[in-house]
Amino acid sequence: MRSHEVVPGRTIVAVFDHGEDFYDALDRTCRAHDIRQGYIPTFIAGLAAADIVGTCERLDNPDAPVWSKVHVTNIEALGGGTLAYDPGTDTIQPHIHLTVGLKAHSATAHTSHLLAATVQFLTEMIIVEILEPPMTRVRQTELYDVPLLQLP
């Protein structure tokens, strides 16, 4: 277990518009407000399409992460995540999870890591900036190269 007290900064409310790329809109929002790290306590979204981590195949190693994707369309979503900063590339590194309901299939739900998405109608998001300590992601070679959040 690792933990660290954080110093919160500003709280930003962002609205992504119909047709926007989810991660591009998130990046532009963070750049517009000079947010380098933080967390997203919640967001709601209508998404035309999304790629989420998942598979229908048998897993050779159930303990290993799944790197394949499932494509879903015409969905409602609820999610959250964290934003770390990579000073080497001057980019934010979001880690977003969400639950999506497939509207055309009795709102059948899927929950996983978001890889890509296109906004349909709206995304309404709350972003809480974290001023301190630095939050980065470091790939853990002993854990299947998963990039984990690092605090001092």
PyMOL commands that place a pseudoatom at each C-alpha (Angstrom):
pseudoatom trace, name=CA, resn=MET, resi=1, chain=A, elem=C, hetatm=0, pos=[0.000, 0.000, 0.000]
pseudoatom trace, name=CA, resn=ARG, resi=2, chain=A, elem=C, hetatm=0, pos=[1.195, 3.470, -0.867]
pseudoatom trace, name=CA, resn=SER, resi=3, chain=A, elem=C, hetatm=0, pos=[-0.470, 6.722, 0.119]
pseudoatom trace, name=CA, resn=HIS, resi=4, chain=A, elem=C, hetatm=0, pos=[0.346, 10.393, 0.336]
pseudoatom trace, name=CA, resn=GLU, resi=5, chain=A, elem=C, hetatm=0, pos=[-1.537, 13.485, 1.411]
pseudoatom trace, name=CA, resn=VAL, resi=6, chain=A, elem=C, hetatm=0, pos=[-2.260, 15.686, -1.604]
pseudoatom trace, name=CA, resn=VAL, resi=7, chain=A, elem=C, hetatm=0, pos=[-2.800, 19.413, -2.004]
pseudoatom trace, name=CA, resn=PRO, resi=8, chain=A, elem=C, hetatm=0, pos=[-5.856, 20.056, -4.165]
pseudoatom trace, name=CA, resn=GLY, resi=9, chain=A, elem=C, hetatm=0, pos=[-5.964, 23.013, -6.497]
pseudoatom trace, name=CA, resn=ARG, resi=10, chain=A, elem=C, hetatm=0, pos=[-8.762, 24.257, -8.683]
pseudoatom trace, name=CA, resn=THR, resi=11, chain=A, elem=C, hetatm=0, pos=[-11.898, 22.393, -9.668]
pseudoatom trace, name=CA, resn=ILE, resi=12, chain=A, elem=C, hetatm=0, pos=[-12.769, 22.651, -13.355]
pseudoatom trace, name=CA, resn=VAL, resi=13, chain=A, elem=C, hetatm=0, pos=[-16.025, 21.665, -15.014]
pseudoatom trace, name=CA, resn=ALA, resi=14, chain=A, elem=C, hetatm=0, pos=[-15.604, 20.669, -18.653]
pseudoatom trace, name=CA, resn=VAL, resi=15, chain=A, elem=C, hetatm=0, pos=[-18.219, 19.976, -21.299]
pseudoatom trace, name=CA, resn=PHE, resi=16, chain=A, elem=C, hetatm=0, pos=[-17.099, 18.053, -24.377]
pseudoatom trace, name=CA, resn=ASP, resi=17, chain=A, elem=C, hetatm=0, pos=[-19.174, 18.599, -27.481]
pseudoatom trace, name=CA, resn=HIS, resi=18, chain=A, elem=C, hetatm=0, pos=[-20.889, 16.243, -29.904]
pseudoatom trace, name=CA, resn=GLY, resi=19, chain=A, elem=C, hetatm=0, pos=[-18.439, 14.559, -32.268]
pseudoatom trace, name=CA, resn=GLU, resi=20, chain=A, elem=C, hetatm=0, pos=[-15.292, 15.374, -30.288]
pseudoatom trace, name=CA, resn=ASP, resi=21, chain=A, elem=C, hetatm=0, pos=[-12.621, 12.808, -29.585]
pseudoatom trace, name=CA, resn=PHE, resi=22, chain=A, elem=C, hetatm=0, pos=[-12.799, 12.164, -25.817]
pseudoatom trace, name=CA, resn=TYR, resi=23, chain=A, elem=C, hetatm=0, pos=[-9.050, 12.070, -25.115]
pseudoatom trace, name=CA, resn=ASP, resi=24, chain=A, elem=C, hetatm=0, pos=[-8.297, 15.017, -27.408]
pseudoatom trace, name=CA, resn=ALA, resi=25, chain=A, elem=C, hetatm=0, pos=[-10.944, 17.113, -25.611]
pseudoatom trace, name=CA, resn=LEU, resi=26, chain=A, elem=C, hetatm=0, pos=[-9.533, 16.061, -22.223]
pseudoatom trace, name=CA, resn=ASP, resi=27, chain=A, elem=C, hetatm=0, pos=[-6.005, 17.017, -23.314]
pseudoatom trace, name=CA, resn=ARG, resi=28, chain=A, elem=C, hetatm=0, pos=[-7.171, 20.404, -24.650]
pseudoatom trace, name=CA, resn=THR, resi=29, chain=A, elem=C, hetatm=0, pos=[-9.075, 21.073, -21.414]
pseudoatom trace, name=CA, resn=CYS, resi=30, chain=A, elem=C, hetatm=0, pos=[-6.018, 20.312, -19.301]
pseudoatom trace, name=CA, resn=ARG, resi=31, chain=A, elem=C, hetatm=0, pos=[-3.798, 22.484, -21.508]
pseudoatom trace, name=CA, resn=ALA, resi=32, chain=A, elem=C, hetatm=0, pos=[-6.301, 25.374, -21.501]
pseudoatom trace, name=CA, resn=HIS, resi=33, chain=A, elem=C, hetatm=0, pos=[-6.297, 25.382, -17.687]
pseudoatom trace, name=CA, resn=ASP, resi=34, chain=A, elem=C, hetatm=0, pos=[-2.637, 24.344, -17.254]
pseudoatom trace, name=CA, resn=ILE, resi=35, chain=A, elem=C, hetatm=0, pos=[-3.613, 21.207, -15.342]
pseudoatom trace, name=CA, resn=ARG, resi=36, chain=A, elem=C, hetatm=0, pos=[-0.792, 18.699, -15.186]
pseudoatom trace, name=CA, resn=GLN, resi=37, chain=A, elem=C, hetatm=0, pos=[-2.184, 16.251, -12.663]
pseudoatom trace, name=CA, resn=GLY, resi=38, chain=A, elem=C, hetatm=0, pos=[-5.347, 15.559, -10.774]
pseudoatom trace, name=CA, resn=TYR, resi=39, chain=A, elem=C, hetatm=0, pos=[-8.331, 13.315, -10.607]
pseudoatom trace, name=CA, resn=ILE, resi=40, chain=A, elem=C, hetatm=0, pos=[-11.727, 13.052, -12.214]
pseudoatom trace, name=CA, resn=PRO, resi=41, chain=A, elem=C, hetatm=0, pos=[-14.191, 12.126, -9.464]
pseudoatom trace, name=CA, resn=THR, resi=42, chain=A, elem=C, hetatm=0, pos=[-16.961, 11.647, -11.979]
pseudoatom trace, name=CA, resn=PHE, resi=43, chain=A, elem=C, hetatm=0, pos=[-18.147, 12.252, -15.493]
pseudoatom trace, name=CA, resn=ILE, resi=44, chain=A, elem=C, hetatm=0, pos=[-21.257, 11.392, -17.443]
pseudoatom trace, name=CA, resn=ALA, resi=45, chain=A, elem=C, hetatm=0, pos=[-21.194, 10.904, -21.174]
pseudoatom trace, name=CA, resn=GLY, resi=46, chain=A, elem=C, hetatm=0, pos=[-23.123, 9.936, -24.224]
pseudoatom trace, name=CA, resn=LEU, resi=47, chain=A, elem=C, hetatm=0, pos=[-20.683, 8.223, -26.555]
pseudoatom trace, name=CA, resn=ALA, resi=48, chain=A, elem=C, hetatm=0, pos=[-21.223, 7.335, -30.200]
pseudoatom trace, name=CA, resn=ALA, resi=49, chain=A, elem=C, hetatm=0, pos=[-18.440, 4.760, -30.015]
pseudoatom trace, name=CA, resn=ALA, resi=50, chain=A, elem=C, hetatm=0, pos=[-15.817, 3.609, -27.553]
pseudoatom trace, name=CA, resn=ASP, resi=51, chain=A, elem=C, hetatm=0, pos=[-13.015, 1.093, -27.332]
pseudoatom trace, name=CA, resn=ILE, resi=52, chain=A, elem=C, hetatm=0, pos=[-12.695, -0.449, -23.879]
pseudoatom trace, name=CA, resn=VAL, resi=53, chain=A, elem=C, hetatm=0, pos=[-10.346, -3.124, -22.592]
pseudoatom trace, name=CA, resn=GLY, resi=54, chain=A, elem=C, hetatm=0, pos=[-11.870, -6.563, -22.893]
pseudoatom trace, name=CA, resn=THR, resi=55, chain=A, elem=C, hetatm=0, pos=[-11.977, -9.845, -24.723]
pseudoatom trace, name=CA, resn=CYS, resi=56, chain=A, elem=C, hetatm=0, pos=[-14.287, -12.745, -25.465]
pseudoatom trace, name=CA, resn=GLU, resi=57, chain=A, elem=C, hetatm=0, pos=[-11.386, -15.163, -25.731]
pseudoatom trace, name=CA, resn=ARG, resi=58, chain=A, elem=C, hetatm=0, pos=[-10.105, -17.550, -23.086]
pseudoatom trace, name=CA, resn=LEU, resi=59, chain=A, elem=C, hetatm=0, pos=[-7.310, -15.943, -21.087]
pseudoatom trace, name=CA, resn=ASP, resi=60, chain=A, elem=C, hetatm=0, pos=[-4.040, -17.888, -21.048]
pseudoatom trace, name=CA, resn=ASN, resi=61, chain=A, elem=C, hetatm=0, pos=[-3.092, -16.111, -17.816]
pseudoatom trace, name=CA, resn=PRO, resi=62, chain=A, elem=C, hetatm=0, pos=[-6.058, -14.691, -15.860]
pseudoatom trace, name=CA, resn=ASP, resi=63, chain=A, elem=C, hetatm=0, pos=[-3.636, -12.732, -13.629]
pseudoatom trace, name=CA, resn=ALA, resi=64, chain=A, elem=C, hetatm=0, pos=[-2.124, -10.815, -16.564]
pseudoatom trace, name=CA, resn=PRO, resi=65, chain=A, elem=C, hetatm=0, pos=[-3.706, -7.609, -17.849]
pseudoatom trace, name=CA, resn=VAL, resi=66, chain=A, elem=C, hetatm=0, pos=[-5.871, -7.792, -20.949]
pseudoatom trace, name=CA, resn=TRP, resi=67, chain=A, elem=C, hetatm=0, pos=[-4.519, -5.617, -23.763]
pseudoatom trace, name=CA, resn=SER, resi=68, chain=A, elem=C, hetatm=0, pos=[-7.189, -6.292, -26.375]
pseudoatom trace, name=CA, resn=LYS, resi=69, chain=A, elem=C, hetatm=0, pos=[-10.239, -4.121, -26.934]
pseudoatom trace, name=CA, resn=VAL, resi=70, chain=A, elem=C, hetatm=0, pos=[-13.960, -4.383, -27.368]
pseudoatom trace, name=CA, resn=HIS, resi=71, chain=A, elem=C, hetatm=0, pos=[-15.759, -1.853, -29.572]
pseudoatom trace, name=CA, resn=VAL, resi=72, chain=A, elem=C, hetatm=0, pos=[-19.137, -0.599, -28.300]
pseudoatom trace, name=CA, resn=THR, resi=73, chain=A, elem=C, hetatm=0, pos=[-21.509, 1.925, -29.858]
pseudoatom trace, name=CA, resn=ASN, resi=74, chain=A, elem=C, hetatm=0, pos=[-24.442, 4.150, -28.918]
pseudoatom trace, name=CA, resn=ILE, resi=75, chain=A, elem=C, hetatm=0, pos=[-23.768, 4.126, -25.186]
pseudoatom trace, name=CA, resn=GLU, resi=76, chain=A, elem=C, hetatm=0, pos=[-24.323, 6.036, -21.976]
pseudoatom trace, name=CA, resn=ALA, resi=77, chain=A, elem=C, hetatm=0, pos=[-21.347, 6.164, -19.621]
pseudoatom trace, name=CA, resn=LEU, resi=78, chain=A, elem=C, hetatm=0, pos=[-20.362, 6.993, -16.063]
pseudoatom trace, name=CA, resn=GLY, resi=79, chain=A, elem=C, hetatm=0, pos=[-16.679, 7.164, -15.225]
pseudoatom trace, name=CA, resn=GLY, resi=80, chain=A, elem=C, hetatm=0, pos=[-13.752, 8.596, -13.336]
pseudoatom trace, name=CA, resn=GLY, resi=81, chain=A, elem=C, hetatm=0, pos=[-9.987, 8.445, -13.206]
pseudoatom trace, name=CA, resn=THR, resi=82, chain=A, elem=C, hetatm=0, pos=[-6.630, 10.033, -12.480]
pseudoatom trace, name=CA, resn=LEU, resi=83, chain=A, elem=C, hetatm=0, pos=[-4.325, 12.349, -14.401]
pseudoatom trace, name=CA, resn=ALA, resi=84, chain=A, elem=C, hetatm=0, pos=[-0.567, 11.987, -14.025]
pseudoatom trace, name=CA, resn=TYR, resi=85, chain=A, elem=C, hetatm=0, pos=[2.088, 14.078, -15.756]
pseudoatom trace, name=CA, resn=ASP, resi=86, chain=A, elem=C, hetatm=0, pos=[5.042, 13.009, -17.894]
pseudoatom trace, name=CA, resn=PRO, resi=87, chain=A, elem=C, hetatm=0, pos=[7.604, 15.840, -17.830]
pseudoatom trace, name=CA, resn=GLY, resi=88, chain=A, elem=C, hetatm=0, pos=[9.692, 14.117, -20.520]
pseudoatom trace, name=CA, resn=THR, resi=89, chain=A, elem=C, hetatm=0, pos=[6.911, 14.447, -23.094]
pseudoatom trace, name=CA, resn=ASP, resi=90, chain=A, elem=C, hetatm=0, pos=[4.998, 17.347, -21.450]
pseudoatom trace, name=CA, resn=THR, resi=91, chain=A, elem=C, hetatm=0, pos=[1.801, 15.308, -21.596]
pseudoatom trace, name=CA, resn=ILE, resi=92, chain=A, elem=C, hetatm=0, pos=[-0.870, 14.222, -19.186]
pseudoatom trace, name=CA, resn=GLN, resi=93, chain=A, elem=C, hetatm=0, pos=[-1.324, 10.500, -18.755]
pseudoatom trace, name=CA, resn=PRO, resi=94, chain=A, elem=C, hetatm=0, pos=[-4.982, 9.812, -18.032]
pseudoatom trace, name=CA, resn=HIS, resi=95, chain=A, elem=C, hetatm=0, pos=[-6.189, 6.566, -16.521]
pseudoatom trace, name=CA, resn=ILE, resi=96, chain=A, elem=C, hetatm=0, pos=[-9.931, 6.412, -17.096]
pseudoatom trace, name=CA, resn=HIS, resi=97, chain=A, elem=C, hetatm=0, pos=[-12.368, 3.671, -16.177]
pseudoatom trace, name=CA, resn=LEU, resi=98, chain=A, elem=C, hetatm=0, pos=[-16.027, 3.720, -17.026]
pseudoatom trace, name=CA, resn=THR, resi=99, chain=A, elem=C, hetatm=0, pos=[-19.213, 1.771, -17.010]
pseudoatom trace, name=CA, resn=VAL, resi=100, chain=A, elem=C, hetatm=0, pos=[-21.164, 1.889, -20.250]
pseudoatom trace, name=CA, resn=GLY, resi=101, chain=A, elem=C, hetatm=0, pos=[-24.740, 0.920, -20.955]
pseudoatom trace, name=CA, resn=LEU, resi=102, chain=A, elem=C, hetatm=0, pos=[-25.590, -0.264, -24.444]
pseudoatom trace, name=CA, resn=LYS, resi=103, chain=A, elem=C, hetatm=0, pos=[-28.811, 1.666, -25.120]
pseudoatom trace, name=CA, resn=ALA, resi=104, chain=A, elem=C, hetatm=0, pos=[-30.003, -0.627, -27.910]
pseudoatom trace, name=CA, resn=HIS, resi=105, chain=A, elem=C, hetatm=0, pos=[-29.575, -3.747, -25.743]
pseudoatom trace, name=CA, resn=SER, resi=106, chain=A, elem=C, hetatm=0, pos=[-31.709, -3.012, -22.679]
pseudoatom trace, name=CA, resn=ALA, resi=107, chain=A, elem=C, hetatm=0, pos=[-28.837, -0.877, -21.316]
pseudoatom trace, name=CA, resn=THR, resi=108, chain=A, elem=C, hetatm=0, pos=[-26.663, -3.987, -20.928]
pseudoatom trace, name=CA, resn=ALA, resi=109, chain=A, elem=C, hetatm=0, pos=[-23.548, -2.778, -19.134]
pseudoatom trace, name=CA, resn=HIS, resi=110, chain=A, elem=C, hetatm=0, pos=[-19.796, -3.215, -19.515]
pseudoatom trace, name=CA, resn=THR, resi=111, chain=A, elem=C, hetatm=0, pos=[-17.137, -1.861, -17.172]
pseudoatom trace, name=CA, resn=SER, resi=112, chain=A, elem=C, hetatm=0, pos=[-13.491, -1.448, -18.083]
pseudoatom trace, name=CA, resn=HIS, resi=113, chain=A, elem=C, hetatm=0, pos=[-10.575, 0.816, -18.950]
pseudoatom trace, name=CA, resn=LEU, resi=114, chain=A, elem=C, hetatm=0, pos=[-11.319, 3.410, -21.652]
pseudoatom trace, name=CA, resn=LEU, resi=115, chain=A, elem=C, hetatm=0, pos=[-8.990, 3.305, -24.662]
pseudoatom trace, name=CA, resn=ALA, resi=116, chain=A, elem=C, hetatm=0, pos=[-10.775, 5.660, -27.084]
pseudoatom trace, name=CA, resn=ALA, resi=117, chain=A, elem=C, hetatm=0, pos=[-14.167, 7.297, -27.526]
pseudoatom trace, name=CA, resn=THR, resi=118, chain=A, elem=C, hetatm=0, pos=[-16.173, 9.745, -29.622]
pseudoatom trace, name=CA, resn=VAL, resi=119, chain=A, elem=C, hetatm=0, pos=[-18.652, 11.989, -27.833]
pseudoatom trace, name=CA, resn=GLN, resi=120, chain=A, elem=C, hetatm=0, pos=[-22.315, 11.721, -28.778]
pseudoatom trace, name=CA, resn=PHE, resi=121, chain=A, elem=C, hetatm=0, pos=[-24.285, 14.747, -27.576]
pseudoatom trace, name=CA, resn=LEU, resi=122, chain=A, elem=C, hetatm=0, pos=[-22.252, 15.435, -24.440]
pseudoatom trace, name=CA, resn=THR, resi=123, chain=A, elem=C, hetatm=0, pos=[-19.648, 14.668, -21.864]
pseudoatom trace, name=CA, resn=GLU, resi=124, chain=A, elem=C, hetatm=0, pos=[-19.860, 16.577, -18.583]
pseudoatom trace, name=CA, resn=MET, resi=125, chain=A, elem=C, hetatm=0, pos=[-16.774, 16.204, -16.415]
pseudoatom trace, name=CA, resn=ILE, resi=126, chain=A, elem=C, hetatm=0, pos=[-15.400, 17.469, -13.120]
pseudoatom trace, name=CA, resn=ILE, resi=127, chain=A, elem=C, hetatm=0, pos=[-11.599, 17.710, -12.874]
pseudoatom trace, name=CA, resn=VAL, resi=128, chain=A, elem=C, hetatm=0, pos=[-9.866, 18.364, -9.545]
pseudoatom trace, name=CA, resn=GLU, resi=129, chain=A, elem=C, hetatm=0, pos=[-6.314, 19.603, -9.941]
pseudoatom trace, name=CA, resn=ILE, resi=130, chain=A, elem=C, hetatm=0, pos=[-3.645, 18.210, -7.606]
pseudoatom trace, name=CA, resn=LEU, resi=131, chain=A, elem=C, hetatm=0, pos=[-0.835, 20.695, -6.921]
pseudoatom trace, name=CA, resn=GLU, resi=132, chain=A, elem=C, hetatm=0, pos=[1.400, 18.468, -4.787]
pseudoatom trace, name=CA, resn=PRO, resi=133, chain=A, elem=C, hetatm=0, pos=[2.983, 15.934, -4.688]
pseudoatom trace, name=CA, resn=PRO, resi=134, chain=A, elem=C, hetatm=0, pos=[4.108, 15.093, -8.228]
pseudoatom trace, name=CA, resn=MET, resi=135, chain=A, elem=C, hetatm=0, pos=[2.047, 12.269, -9.737]
pseudoatom trace, name=CA, resn=THR, resi=136, chain=A, elem=C, hetatm=0, pos=[3.670, 10.214, -12.482]
pseudoatom trace, name=CA, resn=ARG, resi=137, chain=A, elem=C, hetatm=0, pos=[3.178, 6.799, -14.069]
pseudoatom trace, name=CA, resn=VAL, resi=138, chain=A, elem=C, hetatm=0, pos=[6.021, 4.313, -14.135]
pseudoatom trace, name=CA, resn=ARG, resi=139, chain=A, elem=C, hetatm=0, pos=[5.867, 1.065, -16.069]
pseudoatom trace, name=CA, resn=GLN, resi=140, chain=A, elem=C, hetatm=0, pos=[6.320, -1.904, -13.767]
pseudoatom trace, name=CA, resn=THR, resi=141, chain=A, elem=C, hetatm=0, pos=[8.229, -4.545, -15.724]
pseudoatom trace, name=CA, resn=GLU, resi=142, chain=A, elem=C, hetatm=0, pos=[7.611, -7.148, -13.016]
pseudoatom trace, name=CA, resn=LEU, resi=143, chain=A, elem=C, hetatm=0, pos=[3.851, -6.527, -13.324]
pseudoatom trace, name=CA, resn=TYR, resi=144, chain=A, elem=C, hetatm=0, pos=[3.401, -7.044, -17.072]
pseudoatom trace, name=CA, resn=ASP, resi=145, chain=A, elem=C, hetatm=0, pos=[4.704, -3.529, -17.881]
pseudoatom trace, name=CA, resn=VAL, resi=146, chain=A, elem=C, hetatm=0, pos=[1.604, -1.865, -16.404]
pseudoatom trace, name=CA, resn=PRO, resi=147, chain=A, elem=C, hetatm=0, pos=[2.119, 1.900, -15.853]
pseudoatom trace, name=CA, resn=LEU, resi=148, chain=A, elem=C, hetatm=0, pos=[1.244, 2.504, -12.195]
pseudoatom trace, name=CA, resn=LEU, resi=149, chain=A, elem=C, hetatm=0, pos=[0.649, 5.805, -10.446]
pseudoatom trace, name=CA, resn=GLN, resi=150, chain=A, elem=C, hetatm=0, pos=[3.695, 6.920, -8.465]
pseudoatom trace, name=CA, resn=LEU, resi=151, chain=A, elem=C, hetatm=0, pos=[3.788, 9.325, -5.543]
pseudoatom trace, name=CA, resn=PRO, resi=152, chain=A, elem=C, hetatm=0, pos=[6.942, 10.310, -3.626]
for i in range(1, 152): cmd.bond("trace and resi %d" % i, "trace and resi %d" % (i + 1))
show_as sticks, trace
zoom trace
